[in-house]
């Protein structure tokens, strides 16, 4: 009986694995905005590197940079890995080194810099942490130099930079079911495995219960049974009727 229970558990496990595989095929996946622009996924975020026209000198004020993102935030960097990603991907977009606007602003309440979205600055890579002497706190913004990966304090009002990167979080979207060779193979393998385990369970059941069959529970019983005595009477009546 213990072997039978163990095999029932194996059957349930195979069924669970099959369901998990189907969920992986039809599950959720991260997705970037589909607004006609090129978004590059990295980590949990999506990044749009504003290309501009190659035959024109690119120059964006801080306000213009925010406008180009069209409802999304300017680049925020929360780790060294994210900083390196931006540096390494930049040559695929721009031919020369650029200075990229970062989405930092000066918060007068805490007397410190904060990311848009009220996120604190947990990671930084300052070239010189102290702002230039001619910058007042409310006029302090930050640019990322792609040639060094360092951050520099610059003027939000008077400075113009030549790099803009927009950022947003990846959103989970349900993938529409679609047939695939992998999914079909998983279905076939699961059916074969279930049939094999079922055969083992039947064999063990037969071994533990000699004489029983899998059809025992489905024996045919006629709706009416003729008693032996009634059957004898019918035979005698037939013989009597046949005597000349």
C-alpha positions in Angstrom: 0.0 0.0 0.0 2.9 2.3 0.7 4.3 1.7 -2.8 0.9 2.6 -4.2 0.8 5.9 -2.3 4.3 6.7 -3.4 3.4 6.2 -7.0 0.3 8.4 -6.6 2.6 11.1 -5.3 4.9 10.7 -8.3 1.9 11.0 -10.6 0.9 14.3 -8.9 4.5 15.6 -9.1 4.6 15.0 -12.9 1.3 16.8 -13.3 2.6 19.7 -11.3 5.8 19.9 -13.4 3.7 19.9 -16.6 1.5 22.8 -15.3 4.6 24.8 -14.3 6.1 24.3 -17.8 2.9 25.5 -19.4 2.9 28.5 -17.1 6.4 29.4 -18.1 5.4 29.3 -21.7 2.2 31.3 -21.2 3.3 33.3 -18.1 4.3 36.9 -17.5 7.3 38.7 -19.0 8.7 42.2 -18.6 7.9 44.7 -21.3 9.0 48.1 -22.5 6.8 50.8 -23.9 5.6 50.3 -27.5 5.5 54.0 -28.5 7.6 53.8 -31.7 10.8 54.7 -30.0 13.7 52.3 -29.3 13.7 51.1 -25.7 16.6 49.1 -24.3 15.8 46.7 -21.4 18.3 46.4 -18.5 17.5 45.0 -15.1 14.0 46.1 -14.2 14.1 49.2 -16.4 13.8 50.4 -20.0 16.1 53.1 -21.5 15.6 55.3 -24.5 18.8 56.9 -25.8 17.7 60.1 -27.7 19.6 59.8 -31.0 19.1 63.2 -32.7 20.4 64.0 -36.1 24.0 63.2 -36.9 24.5 66.1 -39.2 23.5 68.6 -36.5 25.2 69.6 -33.3 23.1 68.2 -30.4 22.4 70.7 -27.6 19.7 70.3 -25.0 18.8 72.4 -22.0 17.6 70.7 -18.9 14.0 71.6 -19.6 14.3 70.5 -23.2 15.7 67.2 -22.1 12.7 66.6 -19.8 10.3 67.4 -22.6 12.0 64.9 -25.0 11.2 62.1 -22.6 7.5 62.7 -23.2 6.0 61.7 -19.9 8.9 59.5 -18.8 11.7 60.4 -16.4 15.2 61.5 -17.2 17.9 58.9 -16.5 18.3 57.8 -12.9 21.2 55.6 -11.8 20.9 53.4 -8.7 23.9 51.2 -9.0 27.4 50.9 -10.4 26.1 48.2 -12.8 23.5 50.6 -14.2 26.1 53.3 -14.5 28.4 50.9 -16.5 25.5 49.9 -18.7 24.8 53.4 -19.8 28.5 54.0 -20.5 28.9 50.8 -22.5 25.7 51.3 -24.6 26.3 54.9 -25.4 28.8 54.3 -28.3 26.0 52.3 -30.1 24.0 55.5 -30.2 26.5 58.4 -30.3 29.7 58.5 -32.3 31.5 60.8 -29.8 31.6 61.2 -26.0 28.6 63.0 -24.7 27.4 64.5 -21.4 24.1 63.0 -20.4 21.5 64.9 -18.2 20.6 63.0 -15.0 17.2 63.3 -13.4 18.5 64.9 -10.2 17.1 68.0 -8.6 17.9 70.0 -5.4 15.5 69.3 -2.6 15.3 72.4 -0.3 13.5 70.5 2.4 16.3 68.0 3.0 19.1 70.3 1.6 20.3 67.5 -0.7 20.0 66.2 -4.2 17.1 63.7 -5.0 16.0 61.8 -8.1 12.8 62.7 -9.7 10.1 60.5 -8.2 11.4 61.4 -4.7 14.0 58.6 -4.7 17.0 59.2 -2.5 20.5 59.1 -4.0 21.8 55.7 -2.8 24.6 55.5 -5.4 26.8 58.3 -6.8 29.9 58.6 -8.9 30.9 62.2 -8.5 33.9 63.7 -10.3 33.8 66.5 -7.7 31.1 66.3 -5.1 31.2 70.0 -4.4 29.3 72.2 -6.9 31.1 75.1 -8.6 31.3 78.3 -6.6 29.1 80.2 -8.9 26.2 77.7 -8.6 23.4 78.3 -6.2 21.7 75.1 -4.8 18.5 75.7 -6.7 20.4 75.9 -10.0 22.4 72.7 -9.4 21.8 69.8 -11.8 24.0 66.9 -12.8 25.5 65.5 -16.0 27.1 62.1 -16.6 30.3 62.1 -18.8 30.4 59.0 -21.0 34.1 59.1 -21.4 34.8 58.7 -17.7 31.5 57.6 -16.2 31.8 60.4 -13.6 29.1 62.8 -12.6 29.5 66.6 -12.6 27.4 69.4 -11.0 26.3 71.8 -13.8 23.8 74.7 -14.1 20.2 73.8 -14.7 19.6 77.1 -16.4 22.7 78.1 -18.3 24.2 74.7 -19.2 23.4 72.8 -22.4 24.4 69.1 -22.7 24.4 66.9 -25.8 23.0 63.6 -24.3 19.5 62.6 -23.2 18.4 59.2 -21.9 14.8 58.6 -20.8 14.0 55.8 -18.4 10.9 53.9 -17.1 10.2 50.7 -15.3 9.4 47.5 -17.1 5.8 46.5 -16.8 4.6 42.9 -16.7 2.3 42.0 -19.6 0.5 38.7 -20.1 1.9 36.9 -23.1 -0.7 35.7 -25.5 -0.8 31.9 -25.8 0.9 30.6 -28.9 1.9 27.1 -30.1 5.5 26.1 -30.1 7.5 23.0 -30.6 8.8 23.2 -27.0 5.3 23.3 -25.6 4.1 20.5 -27.8 7.1 18.4 -26.8 6.3 19.0 -23.1 2.7 17.9 -23.6 3.8 14.7 -25.3 6.5 13.9 -22.7 4.0 14.6 -19.9 1.4 12.3 -21.4 3.9 9.5 -21.9 5.2 9.9 -18.3 1.7 9.8 -16.9 0.8 6.7 -18.8 4.0 5.0 -17.6 3.4 5.8 -14.0 -0.2 4.7 -14.4 1.0 1.3 -15.7 3.3 0.9 -12.7 0.5 1.7 -10.3 -1.8 -0.8 -12.0 1.0 -3.5 -11.8 1.6 -2.9 -8.1 -2.1 -3.0 -7.4 -2.4 -6.3 -9.2 0.5 -7.7 -7.3 -0.9 -6.7 -4.0 -4.4 -7.9 -4.8 -4.2 -11.2 -6.8 -7.3 -12.1 -8.7 -8.7 -8.6 -8.9 -8.8 -6.8 -12.2 -9.0 -3.2 -13.2 -12.5 -3.9 -14.5 -13.8 -5.2 -11.2 -15.7 -2.0 -10.4 -17.3 -2.1 -13.8 -18.8 -5.7 -13.8 -22.0 -6.0 -15.8 -25.2 -6.8 -13.8 -28.4 -7.4 -15.8 -31.3 -5.3 -14.7 -33.5 -8.4 -14.0 -32.3 -11.8 -12.7 -34.4 -14.9 -13.3 -34.4 -17.2 -10.2 -33.3 -20.8 -10.7 -36.8 -22.1 -9.6 -38.6 -19.9 -12.1 -36.2 -21.1 -14.8 -37.1 -24.8 -14.0 -40.8 -24.1 -14.2 -40.4 -22.5 -17.6 -38.5 -25.6 -18.9 -41.2 -28.0 -17.6 -43.9 -25.9 -19.2 -42.2 -26.0 -22.5 -41.8 -29.8 -22.4 -45.5 -30.2 -21.5 -46.6 -28.1 -24.4 -44.5 -30.0 -26.8 -46.1 -33.5 -25.9 -48.6 -34.5 -28.7 
